[in-house]
Amino acid sequence: MKMRLLVAVAAVAAAGLFTTLDASPAQAGGEIKGKISFDGAAPARRAVKMAADPKCEEANPDGRLGEVFVVNDGALQNVFLYVKEGVSGEHETPAEPVEMDQNGCMYTPHVVGVMVGQTIVIKNSDSTLHNVHSLPENSKQFNSAMPMKGMTIKKKFTSPEVMVRMKCDVHPWMSAYVGVLDHPFFATSAADGTYTISGLPAGEYTIEAWHEKMGTQTQKVTVSDGGAATADFSFKPAG
């Protein structure tokens, strides 16, 4: 009887009717996490002057502050983190687009990452003219007028580049930054300074942290299979 049971089990397995239990992708992939801090007293965030366009002032009755130095209890927001060295193989471009909005005459988000070839949907939520102008060095620039509220355009970058500046030719205070990678291992620090890069195979990596005014820093980390490595960064303005 036991022999018959073993033979039956072997036949079922050969037919592919059940499979060996494998770790889920979340279990199989490791991650890098950490926190970005600001060393010292944070510069005062300057009020954005929007008087040149009454529609922008109307959209911001309480005013808006600049997004270069966004520091919350010593935590630094809008730092772009990505794996600079150690990634191998090809990685599928996500079908889901990344969204950017022009809302209150500011770009949202201010810093974002995409993969090469991934669609970026850019929306105008304002009742005024915007002109989206990208300034990449490795991909073709685009310069698109968006005169109507609710209008959207779709764009892609064709080559990796950290970072690509985006601006509005109509409103000179408007800017955003896009990190373009050929892999999905990147993140942007949140309001509390934290970030997580997930799904990494076990290995040694160099991670870089980028800030638009304070430059870059790098660290080497080792990620175990399904484990978590920590890479904290602290930025201080020059001088």
C-alpha positions in Angstrom: 0.0 0.0 0.0 2.8 2.3 0.9 4.6 1.6 -2.4 1.4 2.4 -4.3 1.0 5.7 -2.5 4.5 6.7 -3.3 4.1 5.8 -7.0 0.8 7.8 -7.1 2.5 10.9 -5.5 5.4 10.7 -8.0 2.9 10.5 -10.9 1.0 13.5 -9.7 4.2 15.5 -9.3 5.4 14.6 -12.7 2.1 15.7 -14.2 2.7 19.2 -12.6 -0.5 19.0 -10.5 1.2 20.4 -7.5 4.5 22.3 -7.0 7.0 22.6 -4.2 6.3 25.4 -1.8 8.6 28.3 -2.6 9.2 31.5 -0.7 7.1 34.4 -1.9 8.8 37.3 -3.7 8.5 39.4 -0.6 10.4 36.7 1.4 12.9 35.9 -1.4 13.9 39.6 -1.9 16.0 41.5 0.5 15.7 45.3 1.1 17.7 48.4 2.0 16.1 50.8 4.4 17.2 53.8 6.3 16.7 57.4 7.3 17.9 60.7 5.9 18.8 63.4 8.4 19.8 67.0 8.2 22.9 67.9 10.2 22.5 71.2 11.9 19.8 73.9 11.9 17.6 73.7 8.9 17.5 76.7 6.5 14.2 78.5 6.6 11.9 77.5 3.8 11.3 80.6 1.7 7.8 81.7 0.6 7.3 81.1 -3.1 6.5 84.4 -4.9 3.6 83.8 -7.3 2.4 87.4 -7.9 3.3 87.1 -11.6 0.3 84.9 -12.1 -2.9 85.8 -10.1 -4.3 82.3 -10.8 -1.4 80.8 -8.9 -1.9 83.2 -6.0 -5.6 82.4 -6.0 -4.9 78.7 -5.8 -2.7 79.2 -2.7 -4.5 81.6 -0.4 -2.2 80.6 2.5 0.9 80.8 0.4 3.4 78.0 -0.5 6.9 77.3 0.8 9.8 76.1 -1.3 10.7 72.4 -1.4 14.5 72.5 -1.6 15.0 72.0 2.1 12.1 70.2 3.6 13.2 69.2 7.2 10.9 67.8 9.8 12.4 67.3 13.3 15.8 66.7 11.7 14.5 64.4 9.0 15.2 65.4 5.4 12.5 64.8 2.7 12.9 64.6 -1.1 16.3 62.8 -1.2 16.5 60.3 -4.0 18.0 56.9 -3.1 19.0 54.3 -5.7 21.3 51.3 -6.2 24.2 52.7 -8.1 26.3 49.5 -8.4 25.7 45.8 -8.0 22.5 45.3 -10.0 22.7 42.7 -12.8 20.3 41.4 -15.4 17.4 42.9 -17.2 14.4 44.2 -15.4 10.9 44.6 -16.9 9.5 48.0 -17.3 6.4 48.5 -15.2 3.1 48.8 -17.1 1.8 51.2 -14.4 2.6 54.8 -15.1 4.2 57.3 -12.7 2.0 60.3 -12.1 3.1 63.9 -11.8 0.7 66.8 -11.2 0.9 70.6 -11.5 -1.3 71.6 -8.7 -1.2 75.1 -7.1 1.5 76.0 -9.6 3.9 73.5 -8.0 5.0 70.1 -9.2 3.8 67.1 -7.1 5.9 65.1 -6.3 9.0 67.2 -6.2 11.3 64.2 -6.6 10.3 60.9 -8.2 11.9 57.9 -9.8 10.9 56.0 -13.0 12.4 53.2 -15.1 13.6 53.7 -18.6 10.6 53.5 -21.0 8.1 53.8 -18.2 5.2 56.1 -18.9 5.0 59.4 -17.0 1.5 60.9 -16.9 1.7 64.6 -16.3 -1.5 66.4 -15.3 -2.4 70.1 -15.2 -4.8 70.6 -12.2 -4.6 74.4 -12.4 -6.7 76.8 -14.4 -3.7 78.5 -15.9 -1.1 77.7 -18.6 1.8 75.5 -17.8 4.7 74.5 -20.0 6.4 71.3 -19.1 10.1 71.4 -20.1 12.4 68.5 -19.4 16.2 69.0 -19.4 17.8 65.5 -19.8 21.3 65.0 -21.2 20.8 61.3 -22.2 17.3 61.4 -23.6 15.4 63.7 -26.0 14.0 66.8 -24.3 10.3 67.6 -24.4 8.7 71.0 -24.1 4.9 70.8 -24.0 2.4 73.5 -23.4 -0.6 72.5 -21.1 -3.1 75.4 -21.3 -6.2 73.6 -20.0 -7.2 72.5 -16.5 -7.5 68.7 -16.4 -5.2 68.2 -19.4 -2.7 65.3 -19.3 0.3 64.3 -21.4 2.3 61.1 -21.5 6.1 61.1 -21.7 9.0 58.6 -21.5 12.8 58.8 -21.0 14.9 56.4 -23.1 18.2 56.3 -21.2 19.2 56.2 -17.5 20.0 59.5 -15.9 20.2 60.7 -12.3 18.7 63.3 -12.2 16.6 65.0 -14.9 15.3 68.4 -14.1 11.8 69.4 -15.1 10.7 73.1 -15.1 7.8 75.3 -16.2 8.8 78.0 -18.7 5.8 80.1 -17.6 6.4 79.9 -13.9 10.1 80.0 -13.1 9.7 78.8 -9.5 8.3 75.5 -10.6 10.8 72.6 -10.8 10.9 68.9 -10.1 13.5 66.1 -10.5 13.2 62.7 -12.0 15.6 59.8 -11.5 15.6 57.5 -14.5 17.0 54.0 -13.9 17.2 50.7 -15.8 16.2 48.8 -12.7 13.4 49.2 -10.1 15.7 49.7 -7.0 15.1 53.3 -6.0 13.1 55.4 -3.6 12.5 58.9 -2.3 12.8 59.8 1.3 9.4 60.6 2.9 8.4 63.4 5.3 10.0 61.5 8.2 13.2 60.9 6.3 12.7 57.2 5.8 13.0 55.1 2.7 12.9 51.5 1.7 14.2 49.8 -1.5 12.7 46.3 -1.8 13.0 43.1 -3.8 16.8 43.0 -4.0 18.6 39.7 -4.6 21.3 38.8 -2.1 24.5 40.6 -2.8 26.8 43.6 -2.3 25.5 46.9 -3.5 26.5 50.6 -3.6 23.6 52.9 -2.8 23.7 56.6 -3.5 21.7 59.4 -1.9 21.1 62.5 -4.0 19.9 65.9 -2.9 19.4 68.8 -5.3 21.5 71.3 -3.4 23.8 69.1 -1.1 25.0 66.7 -3.7 25.5 62.9 -3.3 26.7 60.4 -0.8 27.3 56.7 -1.2 27.5 53.6 1.0 28.3 50.0 0.4 25.8 47.5 1.9 25.4 43.7 1.9 21.9 42.3 1.5 21.2 38.7 2.5 18.5 36.6 1.0 15.3 37.9 2.4 17.2 40.1 4.8 17.3 43.9 5.4 20.4 46.1 5.3 20.5 49.6 6.8 22.0 52.7 5.1 21.4 56.0 6.9 22.6 59.3 5.5 23.2 62.7 7.0 23.4 65.8 4.9 25.0 69.1 5.8 25.1 72.2 3.6 28.6 73.2 2.3 30.1 75.9 4.5 
